[in-house]
Amino acid sequence: MSERDGEPRGPDTSAHNLGDHPAYDFAAIEAKWQRAWADSEAFAPTEHGGKFYVVPMFPYPSGKLHVGHVRAYGIGDVVARYKRRRGFAVLHVMGWDAFGLPAENEAVRRNVHPRESTRRNIKVMKEQLVRAGIGYDWSRELSTSDEDFDRWNQWLFLQLYRHGLAYRAAAPVNWCPSCGTSLADEQVIDGRCERCDTSVTVRPLEQWFFRVTAYADRLADDLDGLSGWPSNVVTAQRNWIGRQTGPDGRVTLHIRDWLISRQRYWGSPIPIIHCPACGLVPVPENQLPVRLPEVTDFRPDGSGRSPLARIPGFIRTTCPRCGGLAKREADTMDTFVSSSWYYLRYLSPSYPDGLVERRGADRWMPIDLYIGGPEHTTVHLVYTRFITKVLQDLGQIGLGEPVTRLFTQGMLTRNGRKMSKSKGNAVALDDMVAKYGADTVRVYVFSLAPLEKDVEWTGRGVEGAHRFLRRVHRLAVAAAIDEPKLGSPMNPVMAANLARLAATTIAGVTADIEGLHFNTAISALMSFSAAISRVPAGVPGRREAVEVLLSLLAPLAPHLAEEAWQILGKRRSIHAEPWPTSKMWTVPLESTAGAAYSGDVRPGRQVTIAVEIDGRVRDRITLESDAAEEEVVATALQRPKVKDALGRRPVSRIIYVPGRLVNLVPG
């Protein structure tokens, strides 16, 4: 049974056996629930509910993950967990962009065959993603170097060729002497190879191109309908296409046809045969895929030819038309070809009769949330939109735009540069998870800054995130034995204010997750947990407030929330519970009789209000107990300590607990 069916998973924990939970043992908790989720196939989509398709841009399997990848892949996990609890059938998937220069260069560096290097890296990276608590439907996992995937990649090339959209031509091309291959214009940054930073030269070569310019008008016109895309990405694509009309009516374009040839071994073979009598002849579809030969020497030799050209057993063949001696095409396809349609193969990964089963495409497309780095705003996304339109014209799918909502996350930097193993400034994910746990790393990374902004990694604040989760664990343990004590004159006041704060927090965190504002969601949850901690045991509603806290925290810190939910005696997974709504916790203002959370706030009394920023109390101010929120905030903002803590950051959100706390959330 899966968690979606609400069955108990993992060892049962009685709420009365609290001696089994003396401390927050994150390593044991996270391993326990990762096993339980895998055993229950917790992340497979349900058959009911409206669909929600979440796709992260899949990674090159060229090395271990670092903490920056928690941002890249954790965003989709949070949204997927949240949407399931809103009743959606969620498809959240992962695969591997396994062919191409990154994987091959890694193999060259390690002096192993790229097939073996890629296989090892996929295994390691998959284990890391699981340890980070990121839940995918692994039954749909794909790799572009798999024979089945490559068959349909080559089939796609043949469709473009037969419709005049793939052609071979002599042209001056960008040449990287270090990588030993030609590069598309988009892969040259300031005259240097984007992969190895070597100066690029120009060389005349016979190359294969896709005729992207034939779709330039549709690519430009359809940008107007991408309301779920960041405006800067739409502008970048419009500029990249660069359609302009001159005085005489002549249309010019900035975009050029897509150079797909690569003079490298580790790639998808171009399924064309060169026949002296017949010319260029497509490989028959029933002979696909053309397989890469097993070789020991796959490195480029500096000649400008693909390593496949020096392997007679691969090159020599017969013409499918005339039966005469012929040669295979030696170039392989750029990895951007595979990445332009992979999202469709997830929908029917074992379908034997086509690139995608139409029924699956009609159910799941378009992608509801596509997540990736800002470096892909032009090249990858333009090519993906182009191939989608081609497949629509071929009748393979029923739409011309692949993505409803696009989110480009900012980068984690260190020492002023993008975090990368090749630059020697990466912070190992495994080390951080071993020291603090996956949930702490997730909460810390998400809380650093708005997700679309670049942010410098310092490591300061990790301990604070860990203390927050320990506090949540303690609250759950205490709530499991908490018995409401009725009759105290303060209890109705505190209960009413706690309920009102719960309602406010539910509304705020829900809006934050919908808007991908995880940093403000975490700040609100920290404030809520601190407020619960100040409520004495036995106050009615305290246990329920802890349940709300756990429920809202679950997408962000899934292991701890699952464990704490079980500590409270819950039999069903917290990730299968409906998402809380603020209406459940609405308390009429008159029920508080003017009382504040801290007790009596009758006019004329003085109260001390804590000012919290980034999850820490930075100052305290004393005001009349009935001071309006605007006065409290204005006073707080004038305090030197508050100004220092905010720096130049604007306040994007304010959380006010009357008479007790004002939390200023920086943008």
Backbone hydrogen bonds, N-H to C=O, Kabsch-Sander energy under -0.5 kcal/mol:
donor,donor_aa,acceptor,acceptor_aa,energy
5,D,2,S,-1.5
6,G,3,E,-1.4
7,E,2,S,-0.9
14,S,12,D,-0.5
17,N,14,S,-1.2
18,L,16,H,-1.0
20,D,17,N,-1.6
21,H,18,L,-1.9
25,D,23,A,-1.3
26,F,24,Y,-1.4
29,I,25,D,-2.4
30,E,26,F,-2.8
31,A,27,A,-2.0
32,K,28,A,-2.1
33,W,29,I,-2.1
34,Q,30,E,-2.0
35,R,31,A,-1.9
36,A,32,K,-2.0
37,W,33,W,-2.7
38,A,34,Q,-1.9
39,D,35,R,-2.7
40,S,36,A,-1.9
41,E,38,A,-1.0
42,A,37,W,-2.3
44,A,41,E,-1.4
52,F,89,A,-2.2
54,V,52,F,-0.6
54,V,91,L,-2.9
55,V,369,L,-2.6
57,M,371,I,-3.0
62,S,60,Y,-2.1
67,V,427,V,-2.2
69,H,66,H,-1.8
70,V,67,V,-1.3
71,R,67,V,-0.7
71,R,68,G,-0.6
72,A,68,G,-1.5
73,Y,69,H,-2.7
74,G,70,V,-1.9
75,I,71,R,-1.2
77,D,73,Y,-1.0
78,V,74,G,-2.4
79,V,75,I,-2.1
80,A,76,G,-2.7
81,R,77,D,-2.6
82,Y,78,V,-2.2
83,K,79,V,-3.0
84,R,80,A,-2.1
85,R,81,R,-1.3
86,R,82,Y,-0.6
86,R,83,K,-0.8
87,G,84,R,-1.6
88,F,83,K,-2.1
89,A,50,G,-2.5
90,V,88,F,-0.9
91,L,52,F,-2.5
92,H,90,V,-0.6
93,V,54,V,-1.1
96,W,142,L,-1.7
97,D,59,P,-2.6
98,A,96,W,-2.0
100,G,266,W,-2.3
104,E,100,G,-2.2
105,N,101,L,-3.4
106,E,102,P,-1.7
107,A,103,A,-1.8
108,V,104,E,-2.5
109,R,105,N,-2.3
110,R,106,E,-2.0
111,N,107,A,-1.1
112,V,107,A,-2.0
117,S,113,H,-2.7
118,T,114,P,-2.6
119,R,115,R,-2.0
120,R,116,E,-2.4
121,N,117,S,-2.3
122,I,118,T,-2.5
123,K,119,R,-1.9
124,V,120,R,-2.2
125,M,121,N,-2.9
126,K,122,I,-2.5
127,E,123,K,-1.9
128,Q,124,V,-2.0
129,L,125,M,-2.3
130,V,126,K,-2.1
131,R,127,E,-2.3
132,A,128,Q,-1.5
133,G,130,V,-1.9
134,I,129,L,-2.1
135,G,133,G,-0.6
136,Y,134,I,-0.7
137,D,92,H,-2.6
138,W,136,Y,-1.5
140,R,137,D,-1.9
141,E,138,W,-1.4
142,L,94,M,-0.6
144,T,96,W,-2.3
146,D,143,S,-1.9
150,D,146,D,-2.7
151,R,147,E,-1.9
152,W,148,D,-1.2
153,N,149,F,-1.7
154,Q,150,D,-2.5
155,W,151,R,-1.9
156,L,152,W,-2.0
157,F,153,N,-1.7
158,L,154,Q,-2.0
159,Q,155,W,-1.8
160,L,156,L,-2.1
161,Y,157,F,-2.5
162,R,158,L,-2.6
163,H,159,Q,-1.2
164,G,161,Y,-1.5
165,L,160,L,-3.2
166,A,160,L,-1.0
167,Y,209,F,-2.2
169,A,207,Q,-2.6
171,A,205,L,-2.4
173,V,203,R,-3.2
174,N,183,L,-0.8
175,W,201,T,-3.3
176,C,181,T,-2.5
180,G,176,C,-2.0
181,T,176,C,-1.1
183,L,174,N,-1.9
187,Q,184,A,-1.9
188,V,185,D,-1.7
189,I,187,Q,-0.5
189,I,192,R,-2.9
190,D,188,V,-0.6
192,R,189,I,-1.4
193,C,198,T,-2.6
194,E,187,Q,-2.3
197,D,193,C,-2.3
200,V,191,G,-2.6
201,T,175,W,-2.6
203,R,173,V,-2.6
205,L,171,A,-2.2
205,L,203,R,-0.5
207,Q,169,A,-2.8
207,Q,205,L,-0.6
209,F,167,Y,-2.9
210,F,258,W,-2.4
211,R,165,L,-3.0
212,V,210,F,-2.1
214,A,211,R,-1.2
215,Y,212,V,-2.1
216,A,213,T,-1.3
219,L,215,Y,-2.7
220,A,216,A,-2.2
221,D,217,D,-3.2
222,D,218,R,-2.4
223,L,220,A,-1.0
224,D,221,D,-1.4
225,G,222,D,-1.2
226,L,223,L,-1.6
227,S,225,G,-1.6
229,W,226,L,-1.4
233,V,230,P,-0.7
234,V,230,P,-1.9
235,T,231,S,-2.4
236,A,232,N,-2.1
237,Q,233,V,-2.5
238,R,234,V,-2.4
239,N,235,T,-2.5
240,W,236,A,-2.2
241,I,237,Q,-2.6
242,G,238,R,-2.4
244,Q,252,T,-2.4
246,G,244,Q,-0.5
246,G,250,R,-3.0
249,G,246,G,-1.8
252,T,244,Q,-3.1
254,H,241,I,-2.0
255,I,241,I,-1.8
258,W,210,F,-2.0
259,L,257,D,-0.6
260,I,208,W,-2.1
260,I,258,W,-0.7
261,S,208,W,-1.1
262,R,332,T,-1.9
264,R,262,R,-1.2
265,Y,298,F,-0.6
267,G,265,Y,-1.9
268,S,333,M,-0.6
270,I,331,D,-1.6
272,I,270,I,-2.3
273,I,281,V,-2.9
274,H,327,K,-3.8
275,C,273,I,-0.7
275,C,279,G,-2.8
279,G,275,C,-2.3
281,V,273,I,-2.8
281,V,279,G,-0.5
283,V,271,P,-2.3
287,Q,284,P,-2.2
288,L,285,E,-1.5
291,R,289,P,-0.6
295,V,293,P,-0.6
298,F,296,T,-0.7
309,A,306,S,-1.8
310,R,307,P,-1.2
311,I,308,L,-1.6
314,F,311,I,-1.6
315,I,311,I,-2.3
316,R,312,P,-2.4
317,T,326,A,-2.3
319,C,324,G,-2.8
323,G,319,C,-1.7
326,A,317,T,-2.7
327,K,274,H,-2.3
328,R,315,I,-2.3
329,E,272,I,-2.3
332,T,262,R,-2.5
333,M,268,S,-2.7
334,D,260,I,-1.9
337,V,334,D,-2.0
338,S,334,D,-0.6
339,S,335,T,-1.9
340,S,337,V,-1.1
341,W,338,S,-1.3
342,Y,338,S,-0.9
344,L,341,W,-2.0
345,R,341,W,-0.7
345,R,342,Y,-0.8
346,Y,342,Y,-1.1
347,L,344,L,-1.0
348,S,345,R,-1.0
351,Y,348,S,-1.9
360,G,357,E,-0.5
361,A,357,E,-2.1
362,D,358,R,-2.8
363,R,359,R,-1.6
364,W,360,G,-2.3
365,M,361,A,-2.1
367,I,402,P,-2.9
368,D,53,Y,-1.5
369,L,53,Y,-1.8
370,Y,405,R,-2.5
371,I,55,V,-2.1
372,G,407,F,-2.0
376,H,373,G,-1.7
377,T,374,P,-1.5
381,L,376,H,-1.4
382,V,378,T,-3.1
383,Y,379,V,-2.4
384,T,380,H,-2.5
385,R,381,L,-2.2
386,F,382,V,-2.2
387,I,383,Y,-2.6
388,T,384,T,-2.1
389,K,385,R,-1.9
390,V,386,F,-2.1
391,L,387,I,-2.7
392,Q,388,T,-1.9
393,D,389,K,-2.1
394,L,390,V,-1.7
395,G,392,Q,-1.2
396,Q,391,L,-2.3
397,I,391,L,-0.9
404,T,367,I,-3.2
405,R,367,I,-0.6
406,L,228,G,-1.7
407,F,370,Y,-2.8
409,Q,372,G,-1.3
409,Q,407,F,-0.7
410,G,451,L,-3.2
413,T,411,M,-0.6
413,T,455,V,-2.7
414,R,417,R,-2.7
417,R,414,R,-1.3
419,M,412,L,-2.4
424,G,421,K,-1.1
425,N,420,S,-1.6
426,A,420,S,-0.5
428,A,426,A,-0.6
429,L,65,L,-1.3
432,M,428,A,-1.5
433,V,429,L,-2.6
434,A,430,D,-2.4
435,K,431,D,-1.7
436,Y,432,M,-2.7
437,G,432,M,-0.7
437,G,433,V,-1.4
441,V,437,G,-1.9
442,R,438,A,-2.7
443,V,439,D,-2.7
444,Y,440,T,-2.8
445,V,441,V,-2.8
446,F,442,R,-2.7
447,S,443,V,-1.5
448,L,444,Y,-0.7
448,L,445,V,-0.8
451,L,516,L,-0.5
453,K,450,P,-2.1
455,V,411,M,-2.3
457,W,413,T,-3.7
458,T,456,E,-0.5
462,V,459,G,-1.6
465,A,461,G,-2.0
466,H,462,V,-2.2
467,R,463,E,-2.5
468,F,464,G,-2.0
469,L,465,A,-1.8
470,R,466,H,-2.2
471,R,467,R,-2.4
472,V,468,F,-2.1
473,H,469,L,-2.2
474,R,470,R,-2.4
475,L,471,R,-2.5
476,A,472,V,-2.0
477,V,473,H,-2.2
478,A,474,R,-2.6
479,A,475,L,-2.6
480,A,476,A,-1.5
481,I,478,A,-1.2
482,D,479,A,-0.8
485,K,538,G,-4.0
486,L,484,P,-0.7
491,N,488,S,-0.8
494,M,490,M,-2.4
495,A,491,N,-2.9
496,A,492,P,-2.2
497,N,493,V,-2.2
498,L,494,M,-2.5
499,A,495,A,-2.3
500,R,496,A,-2.2
501,L,497,N,-2.5
502,A,498,L,-2.3
503,A,499,A,-2.3
504,T,500,R,-2.3
505,T,501,L,-2.6
506,I,502,A,-2.7
507,A,503,A,-2.2
508,G,504,T,-2.4
509,V,505,T,-3.0
510,T,506,I,-2.3
511,A,507,A,-2.0
512,D,508,G,-2.3
513,I,509,V,-2.6
514,E,510,T,-2.3
515,G,511,A,-2.1
516,L,513,I,-1.0
517,H,512,D,-3.7
518,F,516,L,-0.7
521,A,517,H,-1.6
522,I,518,F,-2.5
523,S,519,N,-1.9
524,A,520,T,-2.2
525,L,521,A,-2.1
526,M,522,I,-2.5
527,S,523,S,-2.2
528,F,524,A,-2.5
529,S,525,L,-2.6
530,A,526,M,-2.1
531,A,527,S,-2.2
532,I,528,F,-2.4
533,S,529,S,-2.1
534,R,530,A,-1.1
534,R,531,A,-0.5
535,V,532,I,-1.6
539,V,536,P,-1.5
542,R,539,V,-2.0
545,A,541,G,-2.2
546,V,542,R,-1.9
547,E,543,R,-2.0
548,V,544,E,-2.1
549,L,545,A,-2.5
550,L,546,V,-2.6
551,S,547,E,-2.5
552,L,548,V,-2.5
553,L,549,L,-2.0
554,A,550,L,-1.6
556,L,553,L,-1.1
557,A,553,L,-2.7
561,A,557,A,-2.0
562,E,558,P,-1.8
563,E,559,H,-2.5
564,A,560,L,-3.1
565,W,561,A,-2.2
566,Q,562,E,-1.6
567,I,563,E,-2.1
568,L,564,A,-1.7
569,G,566,Q,-2.1
570,K,565,W,-1.8
576,A,573,S,-1.4
577,E,574,I,-0.8
579,W,85,R,-2.0
584,M,581,T,-1.0
585,W,582,S,-1.8
586,T,583,K,-1.1
591,S,588,P,-1.3
592,T,589,L,-1.6
593,A,590,E,-1.1
594,G,589,L,-0.6
595,A,592,T,-2.4
596,A,599,G,-1.8
597,Y,658,P,-0.9
599,G,596,A,-2.0
605,R,602,R,-1.8
607,V,623,L,-2.7
609,I,607,V,-0.5
609,I,621,I,-3.4
610,A,660,R,-2.3
611,V,619,D,-3.1
612,E,610,A,-0.6
612,E,662,V,-2.6
613,I,616,R,-2.8
614,D,664,L,-0.5
616,R,613,I,-1.6
618,R,611,V,-3.0
618,R,616,R,-0.6
619,D,611,V,-1.2
621,I,609,I,-2.6
623,L,607,V,-2.2
623,L,621,I,-0.5
625,S,605,R,-3.2
627,A,624,E,-1.9
632,V,628,A,-2.1
633,V,629,E,-2.7
634,A,630,E,-2.4
635,T,631,E,-2.4
636,A,632,V,-2.4
637,L,633,V,-2.5
638,Q,634,A,-0.8
638,Q,635,T,-0.9
639,R,636,A,-1.5
643,K,639,R,-2.4
644,D,640,P,-2.6
645,A,641,K,-2.0
646,L,642,V,-2.2
647,G,643,K,-2.4
649,R,646,L,-2.0
652,S,650,P,-0.7
652,S,665,V,-2.5
653,R,665,V,-1.4
655,I,663,N,-2.4
656,Y,654,I,-0.5
657,V,655,I,-0.5
657,V,661,L,-3.2
660,R,657,V,-2.5
661,L,657,V,-2.1
662,V,610,A,-2.6
663,N,655,I,-3.3
664,L,612,E,-2.7
664,L,662,V,-0.6
665,V,653,R,-2.9
665,V,663,N,-0.7
667,G,650,P,-3.3
